[in-house]
Amino acid sequence: MLRIGIDIMGGDFAPLETTLGCIASLRELGPDTKLVLLGDRNKISAILSENNSSESDFEVIHCSQSVSFADAPTKVLSQKPDSGMAKGFQLLKEGKLDAFASAGNTGAMMVGAMFSVKTIPGILRPTISTIIPKESGGVGIILDVGINADCKPEFLQQFALIGSLYAEHVFHIKTPKVGLMNIGEEEEKGNILALAAYDLLKNSKEINFIGNVEGRDLFNDKADVIVCDGFTGNIILKEAEAFHSLLVKRNIHDPYLDRFDFEDYGGTPLLGVNGTVLIAHGISKAKAIKNMILLAREVAEAKLHEKISNALSLLTVS
């Protein structure tokens, strides 16, 4: 039985939208998956009852505290031990959860993961990614998209390996093509970071490196995995979100462009930690929460953190 913990009190629209997302996910989760709802039992029970569901459909763990976006990330686990976030990480650490997910305080989720399940040995920096809808119908991955604004070349080498494993084992892309985001395709283009990273990537036998890619290549099939520093990646991510918002405001719909709705993807795993941890956007509503849960199941079933650990021990540069 796969057990996925959800921080019901995390997010701008919690606990209503988080609970509704859990209810919606039941229609797509099999009987071999159990959702563990962590939060205020009275509020959870009332929402379940109002939506023709009951506690018997889930496992509910009452938590008397909740984490806000104003809470200092480094103090959450110690100052709010009875919060859903703190309890969720404790259960994950003890092996009583196979995955833990939240739309709450991102910094606290990062710190919680680092202090509970910890990073995989050898990982220089954990990373987060985002999905890139491809015009051909498939998807790609770009990482890092925000938690590592300053990077060393070795970080990007590890991101390439991690992203390749994520693409292969969760999105089932065989031998994913890895590209380095740059201002030109030529090997000699770019800043100091890009030039040094290129040398590492082209000599990494464990990845299928195809060279530099440019911003125009984000949505075509040139690369399946694109690596960059978190500063660059976050700008790309926020620009895509802003463009989609403009389309919605102008009531412009297109089958491809509609795929840029972040709620279709739900959240992102924190890659490089020794467990399955999912982080969702703070403004996530039921649809995004549901998709975060479905992604958590895919990542947990793939045992992605174990595959990253095994591959990292084989990473070589010749």
JOKA-V698070 format. One record per pair of residues at least 24 apart in sequence whose ideal C-beta (glycine too) atoms are under 7 Angstrom apart, sorted by sequence separation. I is the first residue (numbers start at 0). J is the second residue. D is the distance in whole Angstrom. If there is no record, write none. Layout:
BEGIN
I	J	D
I	J	D
END
This chain:
BEGIN
14	38	6
38	62	5
62	86	6
91	115	6
92	116	6
186	210	7
262	286	4
265	289	7
275	299	5
14	39	7
18	43	6
33	58	6
35	60	6
37	62	5
91	116	6
140	165	6
262	287	4
265	290	3
266	291	4
60	86	6
89	115	7
140	166	5
184	210	7
261	287	7
264	290	6
265	291	3
84	111	6
88	115	4
184	211	5
263	290	6
14	42	5
18	46	4
22	50	6
183	211	7
262	290	7
265	293	7
266	294	6
3	32	7
5	34	6
7	36	5
14	43	6
18	47	7
75	104	7
177	206	5
184	213	7
265	294	5
275	304	6
1	31	6
5	35	7
7	37	6
8	38	4
22	52	5
123	153	6
124	154	5
177	207	6
181	211	4
183	213	7
268	298	5
274	304	6
0	31	6
1	32	5
2	33	5
3	34	6
4	35	4
5	36	6
6	37	6
7	38	3
8	39	6
15	46	6
19	50	7
25	56	6
123	154	6
176	207	5
177	208	5
178	209	6
181	212	7
182	213	7
273	304	6
3	35	7
5	37	7
14	46	7
72	104	6
75	107	4
126	158	5
138	170	6
175	207	6
177	209	7
178	210	7
179	211	5
180	212	6
181	213	7
272	304	7
0	33	6
2	35	6
4	37	6
174	207	5
176	209	5
178	211	7
179	212	7
70	104	6
72	106	3
123	157	6
128	162	6
178	212	4
72	107	4
75	110	7
76	111	6
122	157	7
126	161	6
7	43	6
21	57	7
68	104	5
75	111	7
192	228	7
271	307	7
66	103	5
67	104	7
70	107	6
72	109	7
73	110	6
109	146	7
128	165	7
66	104	5
72	110	5
76	114	6
178	216	7
152	192	6
156	196	7
66	107	6
155	196	4
159	200	6
150	192	6
152	195	4
156	199	4
163	206	5
178	221	6
152	196	4
156	200	6
159	203	7
178	222	3
38	83	5
160	205	6
177	222	6
180	225	5
37	83	3
153	199	7
160	206	6
176	222	5
180	226	7
152	199	5
156	203	6
159	206	5
176	223	5
177	224	5
178	225	5
179	226	6
180	227	4
175	223	4
37	86	5
175	224	5
177	226	7
37	87	5
172	223	5
180	231	6
8	65	4
9	66	6
166	223	5
166	224	5
35	96	6
163	224	6
162	224	4
162	226	6
159	224	7
159	226	5
158	226	5
155	226	5
9	83	7
8	83	5
9	84	7
7	83	6
6	83	4
6	84	5
150	228	4
149	228	7
150	229	7
148	228	7
6	87	6
147	228	6
148	229	5
147	229	4
148	230	4
4	87	4
139	222	7
140	223	7
146	229	6
134	218	5
139	223	5
140	224	5
141	225	4
142	226	6
143	227	7
145	229	5
17	102	7
133	218	6
134	219	6
135	220	5
139	224	7
143	228	7
144	229	6
4	90	6
131	217	6
139	225	7
141	227	7
143	229	4
4	91	7
131	218	7
133	220	6
145	232	6
144	232	4
145	233	4
143	232	5
144	233	5
142	232	7
141	232	6
4	96	4
9	101	4
10	102	3
144	236	5
2	95	7
3	96	7
9	102	5
10	103	6
2	96	5
3	97	7
4	98	7
9	103	2
141	235	7
2	97	5
3	98	5
4	99	4
5	100	6
6	101	4
1	97	5
3	100	7
6	103	5
165	270	6
205	310	6
129	236	5
205	313	6
161	270	5
205	314	6
161	271	6
203	314	7
204	315	6
203	316	6
204	317	7
202	316	5
202	317	5
199	316	6
134	255	6
132	255	7
132	258	4
132	259	6
169	297	5
169	298	6
169	301	5
168	301	4
130	264	5
169	303	7
168	303	6
129	267	6
165	303	6
168	306	6
128	267	6
164	303	7
127	267	5
127	269	6
128	270	7
164	306	5
127	270	7
164	307	6
125	269	6
126	270	5
125	270	6
126	271	6
125	271	4
161	307	6
164	310	6
124	271	7
125	272	5
122	271	4
160	310	6
127	278	7
160	311	7
119	271	6
118	271	6
119	272	7
118	272	6
119	273	5
160	314	6
117	272	7
118	273	7
116	272	5
117	273	5
112	269	5
116	273	5
116	274	4
109	269	7
112	272	5
112	276	5
100	266	6
108	276	7
108	278	5
105	278	6
98	275	4
99	276	6
100	277	4
101	278	7
102	279	4
97	275	6
101	279	7
102	280	6
98	277	7
100	279	7
102	281	6
102	283	4
91	274	5
119	304	6
102	288	7
119	307	6
119	308	5
122	311	7
121	311	5
100	291	5
121	312	7
100	292	7
119	311	6
100	295	5
98	295	4
98	298	7
98	299	4
97	299	5
68	281	6
34	292	7
23	285	6
32	296	6
20	285	4
24	289	4
19	285	4
23	289	4
27	293	6
16	283	7
21	288	7
16	284	4
20	288	2
24	292	4
28	296	7
16	285	5
20	289	5
24	293	6
11	281	5
10	281	6
11	282	5
17	288	5
21	292	7
12	284	6
16	288	6
20	292	7
10	283	6
5	292	7
3	292	6
3	295	5
3	296	6
1	296	6
1	299	6
1	300	7
END
